[in-house]
Amino acid sequence: MSETSTTSIGARLDRLPFTRAHGRVLSGSGVGWALDAMDVGLISLVIAALVAEWGLTPDASSWIASAGFAGMAIGATLGGLLADRIGRRSVFALTLLVYGVATGASALAGGVAALIILRFIVGLGLGAELPVASTYVSEFAPARIRGRVIVILEAFWALGWTASALIGYLVIPNIDDGWRWALAIGAIPAVYALVVRWGLPESARWLARRGRSSEADAVVREFEASPTWFPVKAGPQPVAASSYATAEAPTARERLAGLWSAPLRMRTIALWVVWFCVNFAYYGAFIWIPTLLFSQGFGLVKSFEFTLIITLAQLPGYAVAGWLIEVWGRRATLSVFLVGSAVAALLFGQSSAEWAILASGMALSFFNLGAWGALYAVTPEVYPTSLRATGAGWAAGVGRLASILAPPSVPLLMGQGGLGLVFVVFGAFFVIAAAATWGLVERRGRALAE
């Protein structure tokens, strides 16, 4: 497939309005995204329940959380490489199957060791799914609203996390072995993987890049013939081909080397810094919030109730970020929401009254998840099609290294300076991430590099 033909496929996609076919790709991927969030949210609640039921120590709790994130780090890096090699849709479906089956098996775990092993396997699937899904949707979205579409995709995370909070609130405390039933519900992605595999099209940009021109053309024709849902302003700005590494990179080694080529090196560094810092602060805070509330003297039901209320603030955070990202641009939106996250983290760490805990927790949820939406929007735009999933996967993998370190750091920081110190550290990571965003490329309203 020639570079001209590949670009032609992209130009046809960018000229389209938002159609019913786009809605199917977005909603189909979004459901998978929500199920992913539900699983991550459930484990934070399950850990809190096991602290009460099994008498888990902080060290054991952190190992359960970190095992999942270790799997996510490996899954993200391998998933991106595989998606550039064998296709976005196939890897997306495979990841859903892996973590759905492993989550269901976790419900049968008889001890901490078994749960740690299964959480690692769950992480392999979870880690690969998110960067591949965001890459997949970004390659279909019209250029003028691509950022907004990805923020909407990321907003499905709030739906999944809210579902997990509801399951935690209604099921875990009220049923014998409620945490097992909660994890059994998390096996739903294994069934949904079949829907993804047979119900969604492969990325036309990826097909074109791999020389499968007739298949790519058929996919684009399907979108061109699909009924319009929302009109989109036409005419993305042209992209200078000389600014990007456009040569095909057929091997994993060549794709990894491409991330560090002269045009992309600084972008890769900045992206990795942002992903590392945001993951450390986000997972350090949100995995531990139910347990921290429980340890501060709130009952299990009260802790889950507070978690549910805090989680609901994610939805308006995504909505505001989704609007601003096409008004201010990616970098400005991302940096502002990260600074807001830092301020909210500091306030949460100093709060003792119930109203203050809820208000600062909701602010942290609002700003942090809005930042996640902007980060997932900008990440696939950094790289050309031949490297896009690899680049997104490795950025996510570096971020998962931070999420491995974050859970065990919380007990250590608590011992040194209490809750206040914990959230001062998280705030500092948010500030570093906000500064690093200005090393990223701004591609608001512009075509993806092919």
Salt bridges, closest charged atoms under 4 A:
GLU3 OE1 - ARG209 NH1 2.90
ASP14 OD1 - ARG205 NH2 3.29
ASP39 OD1 - ARG119 NH2 3.00
ASP84 OD1 - ARG88 NH1 2.64
GLU139 OE2 - ARG88 NH2 2.70
GLU139 OE2 - ARG388 NH1 2.83
GLU215 OE1 - ARG212 NH2 2.89
ASP217 OD1 - ARG12 NH1 2.84
ASP217 OD2 - ARG221 NE 2.67
GLU222 OE2 - ARG24 NH2 2.52
GLU224 OE2 - ARG12 NE 3.01
GLU248 OE1 - ARG209 NE 3.26
GLU326 OE1 - ARG330 NH1 3.05
GLU354 OE1 - LYS302 NZ 3.95
GLU381 OE2 - ARG146 NE 2.84
GLU381 OE2 - ARG330 NH2 2.74
GLU450 OE2 - ARG205 NH1 2.20
